[in-house]
């Protein structure tokens, strides 16, 4: 089954109701073998396009992953980007900001990690945490040392959305293509994955009581995500709501969207000018004249 990236895109100005977005869709592959073959083919093409991106050195690509716990962000990044040369790909995971990071504006720490031209940058969580977890837990906002007039909870979220959109527009105008993924997991599937982590000793490290506390805030998180996706999905930096209950299918959807993004850049390998070409011909002649001795 063909995957249409547009199916999962949040259109600019669209008001998002996550209850109307599926967490599971008909699988694009009919078997595990078909899935593995299809993903391998897509990963191979992605690797070739990234090499071309690196050589052309005109565009950067930033992939942002956001989701509830156990939605599969780490696995998606691992499987989709498995064939990409590490030289052309950078992954950053963002946890709670440090005291030093909190002394700067909320975009500062992630801005330092933006990808260079020719590379793919991956943010596992991102500056969007500042309008998600911080919105769900206002006490975090109150501890950030902001001036009173800035910290007004009635206005700060819209102002932060505006700052984010402005940053992403600026990056787009300077050659960075931004693609944002919300891995849409059902609460029932999260429960299933949490239980599996508890039952598997090798996965116990992935689970803590804090995960349950966050799960109890599920409705608040859904409202925060809806507001965020509605306000910050733009034509130049779109959000994609990826059904995440089926991990394998999610991997195919994500890799397809990344491929569409890279293909849209219409990249070409740099061509040598006449002087450089003549130099190469001369060097080739000398190499052909070399003897084993």
N, C-alpha and C positions, 0 to 999 in steps of 0.2 A: 504494500500500500504506500502510495506517495505521501510524503509529509509536506504540508503547506505551512511555511513559517508564519504567514499572515494570520492563520487561524488562531495563533497564540499571542498575537501582538495586541497591546492596549493602544487604541488609537488616541491621538492627541485630543484632549478635551473630553474624553469619555469618562463617565462616572462609573467606577468599578463597584460591582456587587459580587463579592467572591463566592457567594452561594450559587451564583449563576455560571461560575466557571468550574469545569469538571476537574476532579483530582485523579480521574482515571479515564482513559479513552481506549478505543479499539487498537490493539497493538499493531505497529507498522510491520512487524515480522511475525510469521506464523509458528516459528519454533525457536528454540535456543540457538540451534546451529545457524538458522537464517539470520537471527539477530547478530551473532558473532561475526558472520561473514559481512553483513551490511555495515556494522560498526567499523570493522577493519578496513573496509573500502573507503568509508568516509574519513576515517582517521588518516589513511594514506594520502588522500587528496588534500586534507587539511595541512598535513606536513609539507607537501609540495608547495601549496599556496603560501605557507608561512616562509619557506625558503625564498620564494619570489618576493614576498613582502620585505624580507630582510635585505635582499639584493637591491630592490627598488629604492628602499630607504626614504619613502615619502609619507607613509601613513603609520600611525600607531593604532592598535586596537585594544580597547579596555573592556574586559568582560567582568561584570559585577554579579555576584551570587548572593541572594538573600533568601532566608527561609526560616521556618520554625525548626526547633531541634529535631534531629533524626530524619530530616527531609531528604538527605543524601547529597549535600553540597560537595563534601570531600570526595565521595565516590564518583560524582559526575565529573569533577575536575580531573580526577585520576584517569578515568576511562576515556574521556573525550580528548584530553590533551596528551595521552600516553605516547603518541608517535612524534610529537613536536620536539625539535632540537632544543635542549635546555638553553642554548645560547640565544634563542629567539623568543623565549617565554619566561615570564617572571610571575611568581605566585606570592601574594601577601595575605596573611590572615590577621584580622584586627579583633583584638579582645577589648577589655575595658581600658580606656585611656589612662595613661600614667599621670601623675601630678604635673610633670613637666609639660605633657601634651595639653593638659587642661588650661595651662597658662597661655595658650594660643587660641585662635578662632577654631570652630569645630571642623573646618575643612583642612586645617594645616597639616595634620599628621598623614592623611591619605594623599594629599597633593605631592608630598615628597616622594611618593612611591609610584607616581604615574609612569606609564611605559614610554620609552624613547621611540622615536620613529624607527620603523623596521621591526618592532617587537610587539608581542601580545602580552598585555598585563592582565593578571587575574586577581580580583579582590574577593576573597572569601570573607564575607561581611564587608562593610565599607562605611563611608560617611553617612549612609542611610540609617545606620544605627542611631544617629542623633535625632531622627524623627520617628523612630520605631520604639526601641527599648526605653529611650529617655522619655518618650511620650507616655508609654504605659506605666513607667515608674517615675513620676514627677520629682521624687526625692533626689534622683540623680541630677536633674536639672538644677535643683536648689543648691546642690553641693558643688556646682561648677564655677562659682565665684563670679558670675556675671553681674553687671550693674542691674539695679532694680528695674529701670525702665526697659531694659532688654529682656528681662526674664519673665515678662508678662505672659502667662500661659494662654491668654486669649488671642494673642497675636504672634507669638514666637514661631509657631509651626509654619504658618503661611510665609513668614519672613525667611525661614530656613528653606522652604521649598523654592522660594524665589532665588535665594543664593545658590542653591544646587543647580537649578535650571540655567542660571547665568553662567556658572562655571562650566557646565556641560556644553552650552552653546559656544563659549570661548574655546574650549578644547576642540570642538568640531571644526570651528573656523580655522584652527591651526593644524588640522590634519589628523586628529585623533577620532576614531570611530568608536562609539560607546554602545554596548549592548548589555541590557540588564535583565537578569533572570530571577523571577520569583518562583521557587519550587513549591507548588501548591499541594500540600499534604493534607489528608483528612485527619481529623482527630482520632478516628478509629484506627487508622493505619499507624499513627504515631504511637498509640497505646501498644499495638502489636510489636512494633520495633523496640519500644522500651522494655517490654517483657523479654524479648529475645536477648537484649543486652544484659539483662539481669541473669538470665538462664545460662549464658555463655561466659565462663570465667575469663576468657580471653578478651571479652568486650566489656567487662565490669568497669574498666577505667573510663569508659565513655559515658558513664551514668553517675549522677549524683542527686541528692535531694533537691538541689536548686532546679533541676530539670522539671521536677514535679511542681514546684512553686510557679515556674513559668507556664507550665501547662494549665494551671488553674486560672491564668490570665488570658486564656485562649480568645474569648470574645473581644477583649480589649485589643489584643494583637491584630485580630481580623479587621477591626475598625481602623486601627492605625495603618495597616497595610493598604486598605481600601483608599483612605485619604491620600496616602503617599503615592500610590500608583496613579490615582486620578490626577494628582497635581503635577507629577514629574515625568510622565510618559510623553515624550515629544517626538516629532518626526525625525529629528536628528539623533535622539538618544532614547529609543523606545524601551519600554518594559515588555517582557514576554512572560505570560503566566503559564508555566509548564506543569502539566499534570504529573504529580510525583509519587503517586501510590504504586505505580509500576516503574521500578528503577531502570530496567533495561530500556523501556520505551522512552523514558525521560532522557536517557543518554542519546538515543537516536534523534530526538527532537532538538536537543541542545546542539549536537554536532551539525545538524542540518542548518540551523539558524546561523551558527558561526561560519559555515561554508558559504551560505548566501551572502553574509556580510563581506567576506574576503573576495568573493567573486565580483561583488558590486564595485570593487575598487578599480577594476579593469587595469591591473598592474602589468608592466612589461619589464623584462630584464634591461638594464642600461646598455646602450649601444656605444661602442668605442668610436671616438671621432677619427677623422682621417689620419691625424698625426699619431694618435695612439695605435691605430690599426697598423700603420706602417712600421711602428716600433715593434709590435707583436710579430709581424711577418719577419722582420730582421732577426729577432730573438729566436724564432722558430728555425730559421735557416742555420743559425749557429748551433742550436741543439741537435739538429739532424746531422751536422758535421762532426759532432762529438763521437769519439770511438770509445770502446770499452776500456782501452788502455789509458 
